[in-house]
Amino acid sequence: MLKNLVIIRIKSMFAGMFNRDKKKTSKGKIVLFTILGIYLLLCFGVLFGGIFLSICDTFVALDLSWLYFGFMGILVFALCFVGSVFITQNQLYEAKDNDLLLSMPIPVKYILASRLISIVILNYLYELMIILPGAVVYCAKQPVNPLGAVFFLLAFLILPLLVLTFSALFGWIIALINTRMRNKSLVTMVLTLILFLAYMYVCLQMQTYLQKLVENGSAIGEAVQKALPPFYYMGRAIADGDILSFALFLAFCIVPFAVVYLILSRSFVRIATTNRGQKKIEYREKRLKSSGIRAALIRKEMSHFLGNPMYIFNAAIGLVFTLIGAIYLFIKKDDVLSFISVIPNGTDLIGPLLCAGFGIMASLTIISAPMISIEAKTLWISRSLPLRERDILLSKADVHTLSSLPFIIASVVMMEIAFPMSILDRILLFLFPLAVTMFNAYMGIAINLKYPKFDWVNETDAVKQGLAPFLAMFVSMATVALPVIVYVLLLKFASTPPMEIYLCIVFALFAAGAAVLYRYLITRGAEVFRNLQN
């Protein structure tokens, strides 16, 4: 029974990769995912292999071999924690199948154990991306201690228990905060964004950190020994084959996990059946506000979008990057202007380059692309109401545009203040990203009409694993990159148009494309939506 529960739990985590009907998964799909898995493993292998290659010889020369493996353990812990913390929170505290499983004759300990085991297995996949290149680099550069090799394998089998302990505690804190918040999705969204931005910052500063790690290995080793004893003992056990250090490492991993497991096993039923709804809002009599059909549909779609943090994070991350990039350029404007001044006629490039940058960021925003797919279970409601299909489709595109507009305005205002530009560039700096955004909004709906995904388990599948969002992002990037490539090729000819004129032409093409797509949605697109079957 436990085995079946674990298999079901793992399949639900990777639901988008497998068919949900009784048909066998096609060989082509198996091959495709195998190739994709190997490709990702190679990418991470090269990334982490380069990191370990840069520190291996230095640490060994400083008699800090243990720090090599301790640093590997820290990387594993960080990657596994970031990659599984919200899954842990969802699986343990807010799983949607709790009532169903508890109503069956299944021991509670099996339900809890299946969830913990599935999370540990997920962490093993994260581990492989780090320990494989780390082990290969060390074996190629240094002699291997046989007992240390055994401790290496055992340590990385046990380490996910420590990760799971912290993930469970952090997930409990999130769940507790959610019980006090009216909009609990906001908490998840903010924390996800913080972790993502921290991850991006560390990646950008990785070279600096590695240099400091190499230059100050002894000092950092002492800090790790005092502040992170589990990784110190793990490193000692692997590097020196020290049995006592390995025993202490096991204690640091197993004892906290055992305590957390004991607490969860005794309170799992109460946790799983707790009503996490917020306090009911006290009704106060007010005048009823009425609005048009289109406005009501926009509010409905906007509420749905803002109520799903994973939808926001995966479909609207380009908006965050736009604002962050604008803030960074605003702060570093003097450095940018100094760099531009070196380039001949560099000031004339500011407006077009900013427009291109806004266009690239807009291509990362795919809010409209999965909106029809998300309606899989409620599509019949939209089609049964006395509404025009064109209003339904256009309201979805409007959510994409309206969500982007505040970020565009704020970013453009900062750029207008920070950099000198001509009047035409200042006008285009606002109109160009707006045209690209509207084009992407209508294009996302059009592609989703062609390739809807109605067989998802949760809405995140429709956003992350649907064909429409992937194609929307790809086409959007291509439509922004193509004009840049064409202009670079045109520079070889003497009759190259001025950059401002060329930018006006590109803007006109995006505006025309948006108009064509708008026309399609209110005519042929409306008919396609009317005949959709889920």
C-alpha positions in Angstrom: 0.0 0.0 0.0 2.8 2.4 0.9 4.5 1.7 -2.4 1.3 2.5 -4.4 0.8 5.8 -2.4 4.4 6.8 -3.1 4.0 6.1 -6.9 0.8 8.0 -7.0 2.4 11.0 -5.2 5.4 11.1 -7.5 3.2 10.9 -10.6 1.2 13.8 -9.3 4.4 15.8 -9.0 5.4 15.1 -12.6 1.8 14.9 -13.9 2.5 17.0 -17.0 5.1 14.4 -18.3 2.7 11.5 -18.5 -0.6 10.7 -20.1 -3.5 10.8 -17.6 -5.6 8.3 -19.6 -5.2 4.6 -20.1 -3.2 4.9 -23.3 0.5 4.1 -23.2 2.9 7.0 -23.2 4.3 7.2 -26.8 7.9 6.2 -27.4 8.6 9.6 -29.0 7.5 11.3 -25.8 9.7 9.0 -23.7 12.7 9.7 -25.9 12.1 13.4 -25.8 11.9 13.6 -22.0 15.0 11.3 -21.8 17.0 13.7 -24.1 15.7 16.7 -22.1 16.8 15.1 -18.8 20.2 14.2 -20.1 20.6 17.8 -21.5 19.6 19.4 -18.2 22.0 17.0 -16.3 24.8 18.0 -18.7 24.1 21.7 -18.3 24.2 21.5 -14.5 27.2 19.1 -14.7 29.1 21.7 -16.6 28.0 24.5 -14.3 28.8 22.8 -11.0 31.8 20.9 -12.5 33.4 24.2 -13.3 32.8 25.4 -9.7 34.3 22.3 -8.1 37.2 22.3 -10.6 38.1 25.9 -9.5 38.3 25.0 -5.8 39.5 21.4 -5.6 43.3 21.8 -5.9 43.3 24.9 -3.8 41.5 23.3 -0.9 43.6 20.2 -1.0 46.8 22.3 -1.0 45.5 24.1 2.1 44.7 20.8 3.8 41.0 21.7 3.5 39.8 18.7 1.6 36.9 18.5 4.1 35.7 21.9 3.0 35.4 20.7 -0.6 32.8 18.2 0.5 31.3 20.5 3.1 30.8 23.1 0.4 29.2 20.4 -1.8 26.8 19.6 1.0 25.9 23.3 1.5 25.1 23.6 -2.2 23.0 20.5 -2.1 21.1 21.7 1.0 20.4 25.1 -0.6 19.2 23.7 -4.0 17.0 21.1 -2.4 15.5 23.5 0.1 14.7 26.1 -2.6 13.4 23.4 -4.9 11.2 21.6 -2.5 10.1 24.0 0.3 6.8 25.0 -1.3 6.1 21.4 -2.5 6.7 20.3 1.1 4.3 22.9 2.5 1.6 22.0 0.0 2.0 18.2 0.4 2.1 18.2 4.2 -0.3 21.1 5.2 -2.5 22.0 2.3 -2.9 18.9 0.1 -6.2 18.8 -1.6 -6.7 15.0 -1.3 -6.5 14.9 2.5 -10.2 14.3 3.0 -10.3 11.6 0.3 -7.4 9.7 1.7 -8.5 10.0 5.3 -11.9 8.6 4.4 -10.4 5.4 3.1 -9.1 2.5 5.2 -5.5 3.6 4.8 -3.3 4.0 7.9 -2.4 7.6 8.6 1.2 6.7 9.0 1.2 5.4 5.4 -0.2 8.7 4.1 2.4 10.7 5.9 5.2 8.4 5.0 4.3 8.4 1.3 4.4 12.2 1.2 7.8 12.4 3.0 9.3 9.7 0.8 8.2 11.4 -2.4 9.7 14.7 -1.3 13.0 12.9 -0.4 13.0 11.2 -3.8 12.6 14.6 -5.4 15.5 15.9 -3.4 17.6 13.0 -4.7 17.1 14.3 -8.2 18.3 17.7 -7.1 21.3 16.1 -5.4 22.5 14.3 -8.5 23.0 17.6 -10.3 25.6 18.6 -7.8 27.2 15.4 -6.4 27.9 13.7 -9.7 30.1 16.5 -11.1 31.6 17.1 -7.7 32.5 13.4 -7.3 33.9 13.2 -10.9 36.1 16.2 -10.4 37.5 15.0 -7.1 38.2 11.4 -8.4 40.0 12.8 -11.4 42.2 15.2 -9.3 42.8 13.4 -6.0 43.2 9.9 -4.6 40.0 8.4 -3.1 39.7 7.1 0.5 37.7 3.9 0.3 35.9 4.4 3.6 35.4 8.1 2.6 33.7 6.9 -0.6 31.3 4.8 1.5 30.6 7.8 3.8 30.1 10.0 0.7 27.3 7.7 -0.6 25.7 7.3 2.8 25.9 11.0 3.6 24.1 12.1 0.5 21.4 9.5 1.1 20.9 10.9 4.6 21.3 14.7 3.9 17.7 15.1 2.4 16.4 14.2 5.8 18.0 17.4 7.2 16.5 19.4 4.2 13.1 17.9 4.8 13.3 18.9 8.5 13.8 22.6 7.6 11.3 22.5 4.8 8.7 21.0 7.0 9.3 23.7 9.7 9.4 26.5 7.1 6.2 25.1 5.4 4.5 25.1 8.8 5.3 28.7 9.3 3.9 29.6 5.9 0.8 27.6 6.6 0.4 29.4 10.0 0.8 32.8 8.3 -1.8 31.8 5.7 -4.3 31.2 8.4 -3.9 34.8 9.5 -4.0 36.3 6.0 -7.0 37.1 3.9 -5.0 36.7 0.7 -2.8 33.7 1.4 -1.6 33.5 -2.2 0.2 36.9 -1.6 2.4 35.3 1.1 3.4 32.4 -1.2 4.0 34.8 -4.1 6.2 37.1 -2.1 8.3 34.3 -0.5 8.7 32.6 -3.9 9.8 35.9 -5.5 12.3 36.5 -2.6 13.8 33.1 -3.0 14.0 33.4 -6.8 15.7 36.9 -6.6 18.1 35.6 -4.0 18.9 32.7 -6.3 19.5 35.0 -9.3 21.7 37.3 -7.1 23.8 34.4 -6.0 24.2 33.2 -9.6 25.3 36.6 -10.8 27.8 36.9 -7.9 29.0 33.3 -8.1 32.4 34.2 -9.6 33.1 36.7 -6.9 32.1 34.3 -4.2 34.3 31.6 -5.6 37.3 33.9 -5.7 36.7 34.9 -2.1 36.3 31.2 -1.3 39.7 30.4 -2.8 41.5 33.4 -1.3 40.1 33.0 2.2 39.7 29.2 2.4 41.0 28.8 5.9 38.9 31.6 7.4 35.8 30.3 5.7 36.6 26.8 6.9 36.6 28.0 10.5 33.3 29.8 9.9 31.7 26.7 8.5 33.0 24.6 11.4 31.4 27.0 14.0 28.2 28.0 12.2 27.4 24.9 10.1 28.6 21.9 12.1 26.6 19.2 10.1 28.6 20.1 7.0 31.9 20.3 8.8 31.4 16.7 10.2 30.2 15.5 6.8 33.3 16.9 5.1 35.6 15.4 7.7 33.9 12.0 7.5 34.3 11.9 3.7 37.8 13.4 3.4 39.4 11.6 6.3 37.2 8.5 6.6 36.5 9.6 10.2 33.9 7.4 11.8 33.2 9.7 14.7 32.6 12.7 12.4 30.2 10.6 10.4 28.3 9.5 13.5 27.9 13.2 14.6 26.7 14.1 11.1 24.1 11.3 11.3 23.0 12.6 14.6 22.5 16.1 13.2 20.4 14.7 10.3 18.4 11.9 11.9 17.6 13.3 15.4 15.8 16.6 14.2 14.0 14.6 11.5 12.8 12.0 14.0 11.5 14.8 16.3 9.7 16.5 13.4 8.3 13.1 12.1 7.0 12.3 15.6 5.2 15.6 15.9 3.7 15.3 12.4 2.6 11.7 13.0 0.8 12.6 16.1 -0.9 15.7 14.7 -1.3 14.9 11.0 -5.0 14.2 11.2 -5.6 17.6 13.0 -3.3 19.4 10.5 -5.0 17.7 7.5 -8.5 18.4 8.6 -8.0 22.0 9.9 -10.2 24.5 8.2 -7.7 27.1 7.0 -10.3 29.5 5.8 -10.1 33.1 7.0 -12.6 34.9 9.1 -15.8 35.7 7.3 -16.1 39.3 6.3 -18.9 41.1 8.1 -21.6 42.1 5.7 -22.3 45.8 5.5 -25.1 47.2 3.4 -23.8 49.3 0.5 -25.1 50.6 -2.8 -24.8 48.0 -5.5 -22.3 49.0 -8.2 -23.0 47.9 -11.7 -20.6 47.7 -14.6 -20.5 46.6 -18.2 -20.0 43.0 -19.3 -16.5 43.5 -20.4 -15.5 45.2 -17.1 -17.1 42.4 -15.1 -15.3 39.7 -17.2 -11.9 41.6 -16.7 -12.5 41.7 -12.9 -13.3 38.0 -12.9 -10.2 37.1 -14.9 -7.9 39.4 -13.0 -9.1 38.0 -9.7 -8.4 34.4 -10.9 -4.9 35.5 -12.1 -4.0 37.3 -8.9 -5.3 34.4 -6.8 -2.7 31.9 -8.1 0.9 32.8 -7.0 2.4 30.1 -9.2 0.5 31.4 -12.2 1.8 34.9 -11.5 5.4 33.7 -10.9 5.6 31.6 -14.1 3.6 33.9 -16.4 4.5 37.4 -15.2 8.1 37.2 -14.2 9.0 39.4 -17.1 7.2 42.3 -15.4 9.3 41.9 -12.3 12.5 41.8 -14.4 11.3 45.0 -16.3 10.9 46.9 -13.1 14.1 45.6 -11.5 16.1 46.4 -14.7 14.7 49.9 -14.8 15.6 50.5 -11.2 19.1 49.2 -11.7 19.6 51.4 -14.8 18.2 54.4 -12.9 20.6 53.9 -10.0 23.6 53.2 -12.4 22.7 55.9 -14.9 26.0 57.7 -14.5 28.0 54.5 -15.3 25.7 53.8 -18.3 26.1 57.3 -19.6 29.9 57.1 -19.2 29.9 53.9 -21.2 27.6 55.3 -23.9 29.8 58.4 -24.3 32.7 56.3 -25.5 30.6 55.0 -28.4 30.3 57.3 -31.5 26.8 58.8 -31.5 26.1 56.7 -28.4 23.4 59.0 -27.1 21.3 58.2 -30.2 21.3 54.5 -29.3 19.8 55.0 -25.8 16.1 55.1 -26.9 16.3 52.2 -29.4 18.2 50.0 -27.0 15.8 50.7 -24.2 12.9 49.9 -26.5 14.5 46.6 -27.5 15.1 45.8 -23.8 11.5 46.5 -22.9 10.4 44.3 -25.9 12.6 41.4 -24.6 11.2 41.7 -21.1 7.6 41.8 -22.6 8.3 38.5 -24.3 8.8 36.8 -20.9 5.2 37.8 -20.0 2.7 35.1 -21.1 -0.3 35.9 -18.9 -2.8 35.4 -21.7 -1.4 32.2 -23.2 -2.8 29.7 -20.7 -6.0 31.5 -19.9 -8.3 29.3 -22.0 -6.6 26.1 -20.9 -7.2 27.1 -17.2 -10.9 27.2 -17.9 -10.9 23.4 -18.5 -13.3 22.6 -15.6 -15.4 25.8 -16.0 -15.5 26.2 -19.7 -19.1 25.2 -19.8 -20.0 28.0 -17.5 -18.6 30.7 -19.8 -20.3 29.1 -22.8 -23.7 28.7 -21.1 -23.9 32.4 -20.1 -25.5 34.9 -22.5 -22.2 36.5 -23.4 -20.5 37.1 -26.7 -17.4 35.0 -27.3 -15.5 38.0 -28.4 -16.0 39.7 -25.0 -14.8 36.6 -23.2 -11.6 36.4 -25.3 -10.9 40.1 -25.3 -11.3 40.3 -21.5 -8.6 37.7 -21.2 -6.2 39.7 -23.4 -7.1 42.8 -21.4 -5.9 41.3 -18.2 -2.5 40.7 -19.8 -2.3 44.3 -21.0 -3.7 45.9 -17.8 -1.3 43.8 -15.6 1.6 45.0 -17.7 0.7 48.6 -17.9 1.7 49.8 -14.3 5.2 48.1 -14.7 5.6 49.7 -18.2 4.6 53.2 -17.0 6.8 53.0 -13.9 9.8 51.7 -15.8 9.4 54.2 -18.7 9.1 57.2 -16.3 12.4 56.2 -14.6 14.1 55.9 -18.0 12.7 59.2 -19.2 14.1 60.9 -16.1 17.5 59.1 -16.2 18.6 59.4 -19.8 18.7 62.1 -22.4 16.6 61.3 -25.5 15.0 63.0 -28.4 11.2 63.7 -28.4 10.5 60.9 -30.8 12.5 58.4 -28.7 10.6 59.5 -25.6 7.3 58.9 -27.3 8.4 55.5 -28.8 9.8 54.4 -25.4 6.2 54.3 -24.1 4.4 53.3 -27.2 6.7 50.5 -28.3 6.5 48.2 -25.2 2.7 48.9 -25.2 2.4 47.7 -28.8 4.5 44.6 -28.1 2.5 43.9 -25.0 -0.9 44.1 -26.8 0.5 42.0 -29.6 1.6 39.4 -27.1 -1.7 39.5 -25.3 -3.7 38.8 -28.4 -1.2 36.3 -29.8 -1.3 34.3 -26.5 -5.1 33.9 -26.7 -4.9 33.0 -30.4 -2.3 30.3 -29.8 -4.2 29.0 -26.8 -7.3 28.6 -29.0 -5.3 26.5 -31.3 -3.5 24.4 -28.6 -5.6 24.3 -25.5 -4.5 22.0 -22.6 -7.6 20.7 -20.7 -6.1 17.6 -19.1 -4.2 19.3 -16.3 -4.2 18.2 -12.6 -3.6 21.7 -11.3 -3.5 25.1 -13.0 0.3 25.2 -12.7 0.4 22.4 -15.3 -1.5 24.5 -17.8 0.9 27.4 -17.3 4.3 25.6 -17.1 3.7 22.5 -19.3 1.2 23.7 -21.9 2.3 24.0 -25.5 0.6 27.4 -25.9 2.7 29.3 -23.2 5.9 27.8 -24.7 4.9 28.8 -28.3 3.8 32.3 -27.1 7.1 33.0 -25.4 9.1 31.6 -28.3 7.2 33.6 -31.0 7.3 36.7 -28.9 11.1 36.4 -28.5 11.5 35.8 -32.2 9.4 38.8 -33.2 11.6 41.0 -31.0 14.9 39.5 -32.0 14.2 39.4 -35.7 14.1 43.2 -36.2 17.3 43.5 -34.3 19.0 40.9 -36.5 17.7 42.5 -39.7 19.0 45.9 -38.7 22.4 44.5 -37.8 22.5 43.0 -41.3 21.3 46.2 -42.9 24.3 48.1 -41.4 26.5 46.5 -44.1 24.7 48.6 -46.7 25.1 52.4 -47.1 21.4 52.9 -47.4 20.6 51.8 -43.9 17.7 53.8 -42.5 18.2 55.9 -39.4 17.6 53.9 -36.2 14.7 56.1 -35.1 12.9 55.6 -38.5 13.6 51.9 -38.4 12.1 51.8 -34.8 9.0 53.6 -36.1 8.6 50.9 -38.8 9.0 48.1 -36.3 6.5 49.8 -34.0 4.0 50.1 -36.9 4.5 46.4 -37.6 3.7 45.4 -34.0 0.7 47.7 -34.0 -0.5 46.2 -37.3 0.1 42.7 -36.0 -2.0 43.5 -32.8 -4.8 44.8 -35.0 -4.8 41.7 -37.2 -4.9 39.4 -34.1 -7.7 41.5 -32.6 -9.7 41.1 -35.8 -9.1 37.4 -35.7 -10.2 37.0 -32.1 -13.5 38.8 -32.7 -14.3 36.8 -35.8 -12.7 33.4 -36.4 -11.4 33.1 -32.9 -14.8 33.6 -31.4 -16.1 30.8 -33.6 -13.3 28.5 -32.5 -14.0 29.2 -28.8 -17.6 28.5 -29.3 -16.8 25.0 -30.6 -14.1 24.1 -28.1 -14.5 20.7 -26.4 -12.9 19.8 -23.1 
